Amino acid sequence: MPKDYPTFEISKDDNKIKQQLRLLHDWGECVYFSEPESLSNLIIVDPKFLVKGILADLFRSESNVASKREHGIVKHSDLSFIWSQFKDLSKSDSLCSNFLSILEKFGVCFVVNEDKEKPFKEQRTIIPSLLPDKSSSSSSLFNQQLNEKFNRIWPKMKPFDQPIEIERIVKFDPTVPDELVSRLLVLVHSMTQEQLVWKNDVVLFKKGENIQSYIRVESSLSRFIVTIRGLDYQKCKDFMDWIGSQFDQVISKYKSITKKEMIRSPHSYSTEIEIEDVQEDYKSNNGQSLICPETHLPINSEKLLFNSGLIDKTRKKGFFFFFFFFFFFFFFFFF
């Protein structure tokens, strides 16, 4: 095994070379990323090496390797065991760091936020697809502790300091691929709150604005449910829109899958109504004709849109009617 591996330098101004490398990457002829800068001087000339070597070694089923990624978490100090073929290289840590960065680009894993300022060997990486399911949180002490933390940070009832709560559903057709969930979790991981992330669930926190989001996957219904809590309605709405943009970025890689934004019926937990239908009722029928498809009970489309962060405020018809009624009554009675 050689003591080093070939390196090269690309000038920051040499955009033509970078453009050609990106084109070869898109064609599947090599693996190359111009960002972050740490990857800009690294080319994997054979993409099979990434799949059959780096990725395959990380997911090996042997018990001695599987134990190094327990609960979907890998200690960087164990990478020399997992990728043992590189442990004797003079820049082994740097190479392993680059491998992890490449795998993050493909939505496979991410470095724990709280560890990023630590030395490389003291850091940990999370592999979302290997994380436990939240629904099986009682299966181990690790999951029990994680679930207890979740109940503290995301109580069933919204707290007093977060009076606003909005919700939307992202429905996929025909189904929600596991790798799509993993890609999304990797994409939003920088906002993960206190490592509250499972295979199909994550709690996000927007610092400085006291806004939280709980994103959960219901695979049997092919849908994500996104709930936002906060103090300011507009900021909650903006955060919801940002999460929607992350969905768009992920789904752009899947040409055979379509998504629709839905709103849950207030009369049936598993019944969704297309946002377009709710908006149409709100605009053309004054929010009076929408019916729950399951229970056939009437639905206030205006309130539904407001609770989903799709309109800024409700129309206070009742208030103005009362105001003018009171004004004319007062005027005629006393004058």
Backbone torsions as a table, in degrees:
resi	resn	phi	psi	omega
1	MET	NA	126.7	179.7
2	PRO	-65.5	156.2	-178.4
3	LYS	-82.4	-6.6	179.7
4	ASP	-151.9	174.4	178.2
5	TYR	-129.0	153.3	-174.9
6	PRO	-62.7	138.1	175.4
7	THR	-129.0	164.5	177.6
8	PHE	-153.8	166.3	-179.0
9	GLU	-120.0	134.9	173.1
10	ILE	-116.3	125.3	179.3
11	SER	-61.5	142.5	178.5
12	LYS	-60.4	-23.9	-178.1
13	ASP	-93.2	-4.7	-176.8
14	ASP	-85.7	68.0	-175.7
15	ASN	-68.0	-26.7	-178.0
16	LYS	-64.6	-44.1	178.9
17	ILE	-63.9	-44.3	-179.8
18	LYS	-62.0	-39.6	178.5
19	GLN	-63.5	-41.7	179.2
20	GLN	-66.8	-39.0	178.6
21	LEU	-66.2	-39.6	177.9
22	ARG	-64.3	-36.3	177.9
23	LEU	-65.4	-44.0	177.2
24	LEU	-63.3	-36.0	176.5
25	HIS	-63.1	-45.7	179.7
26	ASP	-63.6	-30.5	178.4
27	TRP	-80.3	-8.0	-178.8
28	GLY	81.1	16.8	-178.6
29	GLU	-85.8	-21.3	178.4
30	CYS	-157.9	176.2	174.7
31	VAL	-118.6	118.0	-178.3
32	TYR	-149.9	135.8	175.1
33	PHE	-131.9	130.1	179.0
34	SER	-82.7	-15.0	176.6
35	GLU	-134.6	143.4	-1.9
36	PRO	-69.0	171.7	-174.7
37	GLU	-58.9	-30.6	-178.6
38	SER	-63.5	-21.6	179.8
39	LEU	-97.6	-9.8	-171.3
40	SER	-67.9	-17.3	179.2
41	ASN	-109.0	18.1	-179.0
42	LEU	-121.5	126.5	176.4
43	ILE	-126.1	130.0	170.0
44	ILE	-98.5	106.5	-171.4
45	VAL	-74.2	-21.3	178.3
46	ASP	-121.6	103.1	-179.2
47	PRO	-56.0	-25.8	178.6
48	LYS	-62.8	-29.0	178.2
49	PHE	-62.0	-37.8	179.7
50	LEU	-67.6	-40.4	-176.0
51	VAL	-78.8	-51.1	-173.6
52	LYS	-84.6	-16.9	179.8
53	GLY	-105.1	-75.5	-173.6
54	ILE	-63.5	-52.2	-176.7
55	LEU	-69.3	-44.6	-178.7
56	ALA	-62.0	-40.8	179.3
57	ASP	-65.4	-36.5	-179.3
58	LEU	-66.7	-31.0	-176.2
59	PHE	-106.6	17.8	179.2
60	ARG	-57.1	143.5	-173.4
61	SER	-88.9	-8.8	-179.6
62	GLU	-58.2	141.8	-174.7
63	SER	-60.3	-35.0	-179.1
64	ASN	-69.8	-24.5	175.3
65	VAL	-87.2	-43.7	-179.6
66	ALA	-58.7	-33.2	179.8
67	SER	-67.2	-20.2	179.8
68	LYS	-81.7	-7.7	178.7
69	ARG	-127.4	36.2	-179.2
70	GLU	-59.2	136.9	-177.8
71	HIS	61.0	19.9	178.5
72	GLY	77.8	15.4	-177.8
73	ILE	-118.5	129.4	179.6
74	VAL	-115.5	126.1	173.1
75	LYS	-79.0	134.3	-178.6
76	HIS	-64.3	-24.4	177.7
77	SER	-67.0	-16.7	178.8
78	ASP	-94.9	-3.5	-177.0
79	LEU	-66.3	-29.6	178.8
80	SER	-66.9	-23.0	175.5
81	PHE	-82.3	-42.1	-178.7
82	ILE	-69.0	-45.3	177.6
83	TRP	-107.5	59.7	-172.3
84	SER	-64.0	-23.3	-178.4
85	GLN	-67.0	-12.8	-178.5
86	PHE	-111.5	1.9	-170.7
87	LYS	-67.8	-23.0	-178.6
88	ASP	-90.6	-2.7	178.3
89	LEU	-71.3	147.8	-177.0
90	SER	-66.2	-25.0	-179.9
91	LYS	-117.2	43.8	-175.5
92	SER	-59.8	-46.3	-179.1
93	ASP	-62.7	-41.2	179.4
94	SER	-64.3	-40.2	-179.4
95	LEU	-67.7	-43.8	178.4
96	CYS	-62.9	-38.1	176.9
97	SER	-61.7	-41.1	178.6
98	ASN	-67.4	-38.5	176.9
99	PHE	-59.6	-44.3	179.6
100	LEU	-63.8	-39.0	178.5
101	SER	-64.3	-39.2	177.9
102	ILE	-66.2	-44.2	179.1
103	LEU	-64.2	-32.6	175.2
104	GLU	-65.5	-37.9	177.6
105	LYS	-60.4	-31.6	179.9
106	PHE	-91.8	7.4	176.1
107	GLY	75.0	27.0	-176.8
108	VAL	-92.2	-39.3	-173.8
109	CYS	-158.2	171.6	174.8
110	PHE	-153.9	154.7	179.0
111	VAL	-79.6	137.4	178.0
112	VAL	-56.7	129.0	-175.3
113	ASN	-54.4	-45.1	-175.7
114	GLU	-67.3	-13.1	-176.2
115	ASP	-98.0	-7.6	-168.2
116	LYS	-64.9	-23.3	178.8
117	GLU	-91.6	-2.8	-179.7
118	LYS	-84.2	163.0	171.9
119	PRO	-58.1	151.5	-172.2
120	PHE	-54.7	-44.8	-176.2
121	LYS	-67.1	-16.9	-179.8
122	GLU	-95.9	-1.3	-178.8
123	GLN	-85.5	165.9	176.3
124	ARG	-131.2	150.6	177.2
125	THR	-120.9	139.4	178.5
126	ILE	-103.9	133.0	175.1
127	ILE	-108.9	100.2	-173.3
128	PRO	-54.1	-39.3	-176.3
129	SER	-66.6	-16.5	179.5
130	LEU	-103.9	1.0	178.1
131	LEU	-70.2	154.8	177.5
132	PRO	-71.2	157.3	172.2
133	ASP	-75.8	139.2	179.2
134	LYS	-63.0	-33.0	-178.5
135	SER	-66.2	-18.7	178.0
136	SER	-107.9	33.6	-172.8
137	SER	-67.1	-11.7	-179.9
138	SER	-90.0	2.5	-173.7
139	SER	-76.5	-16.6	-179.9
140	SER	-151.9	161.0	178.1
141	LEU	-61.8	-37.7	178.9
142	PHE	-58.1	-46.7	-177.8
143	ASN	-71.8	-34.0	177.3
144	GLN	-62.0	-45.1	179.6
145	GLN	-65.3	-38.9	178.7
146	LEU	-64.9	-40.5	-179.1
147	ASN	-70.1	-35.7	175.9
148	GLU	-62.9	-40.7	177.3
149	LYS	-64.1	-40.8	178.3
150	PHE	-59.8	-46.4	-179.1
151	ASN	-62.1	-29.1	177.9
152	ARG	-77.8	-42.4	-175.1
153	ILE	-82.6	-32.2	179.9
154	TRP	-125.7	77.5	179.9
155	PRO	-66.8	158.0	-178.8
156	LYS	-60.7	-40.0	177.3
157	MET	-95.1	134.3	-179.5
158	LYS	-61.7	136.5	-177.6
159	PRO	-72.1	164.6	-177.5
160	PHE	-65.1	-30.4	-178.6
161	ASP	-83.5	2.3	175.3
162	GLN	-135.1	70.3	-173.8
163	PRO	-72.3	-16.4	-178.9
164	ILE	-93.2	133.7	174.1
165	GLU	-141.3	123.2	177.7
166	ILE	-126.2	155.3	-175.1
167	GLU	-146.1	141.5	171.4
168	ARG	-138.3	159.3	178.1
169	ILE	-119.1	134.2	174.2
170	VAL	-109.1	112.9	-175.4
171	LYS	-101.5	132.4	-179.0
172	PHE	-111.7	146.1	177.7
173	ASP	-131.0	123.1	12.1
174	PRO	-89.9	-23.8	-176.3
175	THR	-154.5	176.9	177.3
176	VAL	-102.3	106.1	179.0
177	PRO	-65.9	143.8	179.6
178	ASP	-59.5	-38.7	-177.6
179	GLU	-69.7	-26.0	175.3
180	LEU	-65.4	-41.3	177.7
181	VAL	-62.3	-44.9	179.7
182	SER	-60.5	-44.3	179.2
183	ARG	-60.4	-41.1	180.0
184	LEU	-65.3	-44.5	-179.8
185	LEU	-61.9	-38.0	176.6
186	VAL	-66.6	-39.4	-176.7
187	LEU	-65.5	-36.5	-175.4
188	VAL	-102.3	7.6	-169.4
189	HIS	-61.6	-24.9	-178.1
190	SER	-64.3	-17.2	179.0
191	MET	-105.0	5.7	179.8
192	THR	-60.5	132.7	-177.9
193	GLN	-93.1	117.8	174.4
194	GLU	49.0	42.8	176.6
195	GLN	57.8	27.6	178.0
196	LEU	-82.4	81.1	-179.4
197	VAL	-141.9	134.3	176.1
198	TRP	-122.1	-174.3	179.6
199	LYS	-62.9	-34.4	-176.0
200	ASN	-129.3	12.8	-177.5
201	ASP	-142.2	151.3	174.7
202	VAL	-157.4	144.9	173.5
203	VAL	-110.5	126.0	179.9
204	LEU	-108.6	154.6	179.5
205	PHE	-140.8	128.2	178.3
206	LYS	-99.0	109.1	-174.4
207	LYS	-63.1	143.8	175.7
208	GLY	83.7	-11.7	-177.2
209	GLU	-123.7	0.5	178.9
210	ASN	52.1	46.9	178.9
211	ILE	-117.6	130.7	177.2
212	GLN	-119.8	156.9	173.3
213	SER	-139.6	137.1	173.1
214	TYR	-115.5	115.5	179.6
215	ILE	-108.9	124.8	180.0
216	ARG	-134.3	147.6	-178.9
217	VAL	-105.1	130.4	171.3
218	GLU	-113.0	89.6	-172.8
219	SER	-60.2	-36.6	-178.1
220	SER	-64.0	-23.7	179.3
221	LEU	-107.3	5.8	178.6
222	SER	53.2	47.0	-176.7
223	ARG	-146.8	151.9	167.3
224	PHE	-101.5	141.9	171.4
225	ILE	-115.3	122.1	-177.4
226	VAL	-112.7	119.6	179.3
227	THR	-118.8	133.3	179.9
228	ILE	-117.6	136.3	173.6
229	ARG	-127.1	140.6	179.2
230	GLY	-173.0	-172.8	-177.6
231	LEU	-98.1	-31.1	-175.5
232	ASP	-114.2	124.7	-175.5
233	TYR	-61.6	-45.8	-176.9
234	GLN	-63.7	-39.1	179.1
235	LYS	-68.2	-36.4	175.1
236	CYS	-63.8	-42.6	178.6
237	LYS	-61.8	-43.0	179.5
238	ASP	-64.4	-39.0	179.6
239	PHE	-66.8	-39.5	176.4
240	MET	-62.0	-42.5	178.9
241	ASP	-64.5	-37.3	178.4
242	TRP	-64.8	-43.7	178.2
243	ILE	-62.0	-38.8	176.6
244	GLY	-60.0	-37.3	178.5
245	SER	-67.3	-30.6	177.3
246	GLN	-70.1	-37.4	174.1
247	PHE	-60.5	-44.9	-179.5
248	ASP	-60.6	-39.9	-179.7
249	GLN	-65.1	-40.1	-178.9
250	VAL	-71.1	-46.0	-174.1
251	ILE	-71.0	-16.7	178.5
252	SER	-62.5	-17.3	179.5
253	LYS	-86.7	-4.8	-176.3
254	TYR	-122.1	97.9	-175.2
255	LYS	-74.4	-22.6	-177.5
256	SER	-91.4	0.7	-177.3
257	ILE	-115.5	136.2	176.0
258	THR	-117.4	157.3	178.2
259	LYS	-132.3	151.2	174.0
260	LYS	-132.8	143.7	174.1
261	GLU	-90.0	129.8	-175.0
262	MET	-125.6	167.3	173.6
263	ILE	-126.6	135.5	179.8
264	ARG	-72.8	136.2	176.4
265	SER	-65.1	136.5	178.1
266	PRO	-68.6	-10.6	-177.7
267	HIS	-104.7	-6.6	-177.6
268	SER	-154.5	119.7	-174.3
269	TYR	-60.3	-41.0	-174.3
270	SER	-91.4	2.8	-177.8
271	THR	-99.5	124.8	179.2
272	GLU	-108.8	151.1	176.5
273	ILE	-125.7	131.9	-179.1
274	GLU	-63.6	137.4	-179.2
275	ILE	-58.8	-37.0	-179.6
276	GLU	-60.9	-38.0	179.2
277	ASP	-67.9	-38.9	179.2
278	VAL	-67.0	-42.8	179.6
279	GLN	-64.9	-38.5	179.3
280	GLU	-64.5	-41.8	178.6
281	ASP	-65.0	-38.6	-179.6
282	TYR	-64.5	-38.7	-176.6
283	LYS	-81.0	-45.2	-170.6
284	SER	-96.0	-26.7	-175.6
285	ASN	-116.4	12.5	177.1
286	ASN	60.8	26.2	175.3
287	GLY	69.4	29.6	-173.5
288	GLN	-117.1	-7.1	-171.0
289	SER	-113.9	-0.6	-176.4
290	LEU	-73.6	135.0	-177.6
291	ILE	-125.5	138.5	175.7
292	CYS	-64.4	124.4	-178.3
293	PRO	-62.2	-26.1	-176.3
294	GLU	-89.6	-50.3	-174.6
295	THR	-98.0	-14.7	-178.3
296	HIS	64.4	22.1	175.3
297	LEU	-87.6	150.9	-179.3
298	PRO	-69.2	149.3	-179.1
299	ILE	-128.1	134.9	174.7
300	ASN	-83.0	102.2	-174.4
301	SER	-65.7	-32.0	178.9
302	GLU	-63.4	-46.7	179.4
303	LYS	-65.2	-37.1	179.7
304	LEU	-64.4	-42.9	178.1
305	LEU	-66.4	-38.9	178.9
306	PHE	-64.4	-43.6	-179.1
307	ASN	-71.7	-9.2	177.7
308	SER	-105.1	1.4	179.5
309	GLY	74.8	30.4	-176.2
310	LEU	-108.0	-12.2	170.5
311	ILE	-134.1	150.9	-173.2
312	ASP	-74.4	-32.1	-178.6
313	LYS	-161.7	157.4	177.6
314	THR	-86.6	155.1	178.9
315	ARG	-81.7	123.6	-175.4
316	LYS	-87.9	65.4	-178.0
317	LYS	-64.8	-44.9	-177.5
318	GLY	-60.6	-37.7	-178.7
319	PHE	-64.9	-46.8	-177.6
320	PHE	-68.2	-36.4	176.6
321	PHE	-60.7	-44.0	179.4
322	PHE	-64.8	-39.8	-177.4
323	PHE	-62.8	-48.5	-177.9
324	PHE	-70.2	-36.0	176.8
325	PHE	-61.2	-45.2	-179.4
326	PHE	-65.4	-38.4	-178.0
327	PHE	-64.1	-50.0	-178.2
328	PHE	-68.0	-36.3	177.9
329	PHE	-62.6	-43.9	-179.0
330	PHE	-65.1	-42.2	-177.2
331	PHE	-64.3	-48.3	-177.2
332	PHE	-73.3	-29.9	-176.9
333	PHE	-72.3	-39.7	-174.9
334	PHE	-98.0	-16.3	-176.6
335	PHE	-119.9	NA	NA
